[in-house]
Amino acid sequence: YLFKERLRLVFKMRPEDAADYLDEWIDQASHSDIAPMAELAERITRHRTRILAAIEHDMSNGPVESVNTKIRLLTRIAFGYKNPEALIALAMLALGPHRPALPGRPS
């Protein structure tokens, strides 16, 4: 639990502090008796540069993954529609910027 919480702190730090803290976390986790933490430390070591770049530029692929998940859900909802245009219309309605006024409902 403490390893997990300490790793989460890295993403809330200033970029110049995050590198040293991440290196310290990797060192402690790799010498841990907890095998999954040691494996995670190894994986984080391989991706360290990318992790620090994400912290420095404050970028995440979270919003893109969210839209992908919503589109997958809409695809399941649209199963059985006669043509793909119905799925596209459903996606545009659910995810697009335009919200048309529906009859009988307040805008």
N, C-alpha and C positions, 0 to 999 in steps of 0.2 A: 504494500500500500504506500509506504513512504517513498519507494523508488518512483512509483507512478506519479505521486504528487510533486516530487522534486523535479521530475522531467517536465511536468506541465508548467512549472515556474519558468522554465527556459523561454517559453513562448510569450511570456509577459514581461520579459526583461528588455532593457535597452540592448541594441545589437552589439555594442562594444563590451558589455558585460556577459552576454549570452555565450560567447565562444569559450571563455574560461570556465564558466559554470558547466557548460555541456561537456567539456573535456574532463572535468572533475567527476561528473555523473557517469560518464563512460568508464572511467578508471574504477570507480567504486562498483558499478554494476558488473563489469567484466571479471572482477575478483570476488564476486558474490557467490554464495553457495546455491543460489537460486538459478537453476539452469535456464529458464526462459528469460531471465533478466540478462544473463551473460550473452544469450543469442541476440537479444534486442540490442545490447551494447555493440555487438559486432555489426549488426545491420545499420545502426545509427552511424557507426564509424565509416562504413562504406558510403553513406549518403550525407555525411557531415557538411560538406560544402553546400549542397543544395538546401539543407535545413537552415543553415546560417543565412543563405541568400533569401530564403523565404521570410526569415525573421527581419533581416535588414530592410527588405522592400515591402514588408507587411502585405504579402500576397498569399492567396490561398486558392485552391481549386474547388473549395467548398460550394460557392454559388453555382458553378458549372455542374458539379455532381448533383446538386439539388434539382436543377432543371432537368438533367438526364433522368433522374428518378421519377419526376413528375410525368415526363413524356412516356416512360415505360408503363406507368400506371394508366395513363390515358390510352395507350395502345391496348392494354387489357380491357379497358372499358369499351373501346371501340371495336372489339372483336365481333365480327359478324356484320359490320357495316358493308354496304355494297361496293364502295369505292374508297380509295385513299384520301380523296378530297374531304370526306367527312371527318377523318382523323385529323387532317391538317386544320380544318375549321375548328374542331374541338380544342386542339392545342393552341391555336391563335386566340380563341375565346378565353381559355384558362390562363395562358401565360403571356399573352400579348398586352400591349398598353391600352387598348381600347376596351371600354366596358359599356356595351350598348344598354340603353334603358329597356327593361323588360316590361311587357304589358301587365298592368295591375300591380306593379311593385314600385315603391318610391325610389327615386334615383339617389 
